[in-house]
Each structure stands twice: as C-alpha cells, then as structure tokens.
Amino acid sequence: MNLKIEQRNSSGELSAEAMGEKSVSLEIPSYAPGDKLVFQTDTKYVWIKIHETVAEALLYIPDGTFVFPIPEGEALRGFAPDTFQGAQKITMWAASEAEKQTYRNLCLNPLDYRLPSEVVDPDAPEWSNPTDSQAMKDNEITAFPHAYANRVTRNEGCFYARNAIDGISTPNGHGNYPYHSWGGAVHEDLTLAVYFGRPVRADKLVLCLRSDYRTDDQGREHDTYWHTALIELSDGFSTEIHPQKSAEGQVFDLGEHTTTWLKLSRLDPLQHDGSLNFAALNQIELWGNEA
C-alpha cells in the first residue's frame, strides 16, 4: 500500500513531499498563493486530516489522486481564520475494512470545493440553472462525497454548497465560519445534490437547518425554515419531508436504499411577518455504509 502527499506551487512545481505505506504525514512551513495539496493513493479509501479546525474525513478517491487547492478569497469564508496560515501538518492514512463498513455520515467531506464549471448565476430565471453538476458530467470530481447547488447566494463563500457537508453546524447565526451554511436566497428551484461516486447503503437522513432566530430592532427573526422539501435517491426513491423550526438535527427515516447520490429540492420556506424569511442549511447527513 503506497501513500504520498505533495505540496505544489501555482506553476505545478513540487515544493515538498512525503511518502509512506499505511500512513503518511507532510510538514510544511507555510502555503503560498496558488498552492495545491496532491494526495496519491493505491487504495480508494483514505482518511485525511489537514488542520485541527477541519474534521478528519474518510474520502473515496476512485482514481488514486485527489488535488486540493488551498482556499483563497471567497472560499476562505467557510474555514476558521488561521486554518491555512503558518506551519502545517497534513496526514493521510488508509482506511481499514472495518472503518469502511462502519455506520457513519456518508456526506461528510470538509475538503470538498466548488469547481469552475459549477459556478452559476445566483439570480438566473427560475429553473434555468442546471440541477446536476457539470463537473460530475465531465468527470472532474476526484474525491467523494461532493456537494453541488444550483444557486449560491451572491456567489459568496459563506453560502457554498460544500459548507453543508463539512461537519460544522453552529446555531444562532449566519455568515462566515462558524456560521457558514448553504444558502441560495429565495427561489422555487433550489436544489442541493450530494454525489458519492459509488453505490452506498443508507437508511437515515439528518438535516440541520440554519437557525439564526435572533431578532432585529423591529422584533423580526432573521431566519425562517423550509417546512416542506423533497428527498430523492438514485434508486428512484423519493419522499416529501416536513422539517420543523429547530436548531437541532432533524432525523428522517428513509428505509434501506442503495444510492449513488442524494438530492434535496422543492424547498418551501415558511413565510410570516415575524421573520425576514431567509432559509438555509447548515448540514445534510446521510447515514449508512459501503454497499
């Protein structure tokens, strides 16, 4: 079993590297603009940990290479301020068979990011933005799970789709880390998709709706919540769910299914005078194991 981590600069030149068998760690003094981490493995399932503020995650890397661009600009808004500053230690280790079969949140991937082909107009006419990822169609995704949304509010990093699968759900706020979320403003066609890259078995959905229920000077709460939504899986299963106003994770039993993707759509925000009526999602979780 061979594992390798590389740090490459904006020109693709090698800055540092480390190799190992069952595990490998790379220590580097700092990142420069345009840097990338390149993870190489001859096993498809690995754990990766890049920083103490970023959850370690079990990723599926089907072709053996995962390139992670060090976030810059808007993309930094979903991470703690010091995450990519100063000395760094990055670790990757092979997942055991028992870990692969452990019942877990199959959506978790704090290293997910939006590709250029997935950037869409947040204010486009209803139903005009694609509800499926162009990057998936073009086989550009190299690590799973991967999240895609057909709208991102003002294309701001604190509302990217990847925020909904990074494992962080902080109530009573909105905006930058740790209050980042997936948000697409108020549209009829809002759709979030999570792709797994292979069949997985799952039976339970958990939604953590954003819950900024602080009031403004007129006594209005910032957020509302989606009181109906549609859940779809690749095996043809679909069901309407009815979330409640809550800062806690809400569990929906789906029955056992084998699926390669999950979609959340037909999101209907409850409108009322006591709220500014914004609705968003802190986390989406699909629980199960390998198929």
Secondary structure, 3 states (H helix, E strand, C coil): CCEEEEEECCCCCEEEEEEECCEEEEEECCCCCCCEEEEEECCCEEEEECCCCCCCEEEECCCCEEEEECCCHHHHHHCCCCCCCCCEEEEEEECCHHHHCCCEECCCCCCCCCCHHHCCCCCCCCCCCCCCCHHHHCCCCCCECEEEECCCHHHCHHHCHHHHHCCCCCCCCCCCCCCCCECCCCCCCCCEEEEEEEEEEEEEEEEEECCCCCECCCCCEEECCEEEEEEEECCCCEEEECCCCCCCCEEEEEEEEEEEEEEEEEEEECCCCCEEEECCEEEEEEEEEEC
